[in-house]
């Protein structure tokens, strides 16, 4: 485990490089995972497909890379204990991921299979890169300042997302949408360069595969032996899958329901504008009333989001004299709880970790949170396929979105069971 350092022992150069990478990879997260790719898959690459088949194909493209990386992530995380391996692994993942992202710009209309394969490959590399990136936090800040640095990185990613949304809203890529994928790839690599090619870290011998397996197994056993941690992480696997699924399928749902690109881009503005103050508010409420209580509130709201999204109708709604697309209500609700649920999940987990085991436990937590994201899309694809109404082209997508509510309900059950005592404790 990396030794704690005095709070004054900042590595400012490494810290700034680390923060800048969050600014860099938001280009992929925004363009490919969240906003542009889902719309193009529906309207361009998947044009002509049966709506139910298109919905299933899209969700499978989402779930496959998450499933593959989920199985390999524990071993990658164990190897990432070596700073030199973290650096070289991040470099390779970013370069390969950016190349595959750029190639999406040359997939012709109707090429849904090629688009799916490139998406799966680039997303897998994005998630692998995130494993190494997250683990570099211990290299870039002393123990007493890592939350500050993590928050600064979140802010950098938020700024990056706003800039990308502005470019899209202003029509910078109008009539040449194919260019957005090479542009996102260049953005990702360009702003990642300071971290990818930072001064060489001290090389250390990598553990053997036997040692890697043993270390991973021992950490898993230690977590499983703690009943409270076990229930919480089981709950986390379910509900963070739901959070991921809502985030990555909401744009696709809006497209299927007939909302235009302008409405959906502005909906992302709503998510981010509400999300920042809401995350701070959830943190304060978690401190005041306990993280468990507020996590459950957030997951109940997410359950309602899944149900409301499944029943969403195109058109506008008037609230307090203001008229706006109904999809903005969905976006506002997501912004209200997205950052809060993720932030409180981390702080609640921190209260359960044995003193002196933070690095190993948070590494496992980070891998689960990042890579156990295949259940939601897979569940949505299966439910949408089974319950689709041939007479309604939106039914597969609606049923799939509604199925995410099951993940949040299971999350609520697991979070309640994770409580150390019958009554919810104030674990702030």
Buried (B, 14 or more C-beta within 10 A) or exposed (E): EBEBBEEEEBBEEBBBBBBBBBBBBBBBBBBBBBBBBBBBBBEBBBEEBBBBBBBBBBBBBBBBBBBBBBEBBBBBBBBBBBBBBBBBBBBBBBBBBBBBBBBBBEBEEBBBEBBBBBBBBBBBBBBBBBBBBBBBBBBBBBBEBBBEBBEBBBBBBBBBBBBBBEBBBEEEBEEEBBEBBBBBBBBBBEBBBBBBEBEEBEEEEBBEEEEBBEBBEEBEEBBEEBEBBBBBBBBBBBBBBBBBBBBBBBBBBBBBBEBEBEBBBBBBBBBBBBBBEBBEBBBEBBBEBBBBBBBBBBBBBBBBBBBBBBEBEBEEEEEEEEEBBBBBBBBBBBBBBBBBBBBBBBBBBBBBBEEEEBBBBBBBBBBBBBBBBBBBBBBBBBBBBEBBEEEEBBBBBBBBBBBBBBBBBBBBBBBBBBBEEEEBBEBB
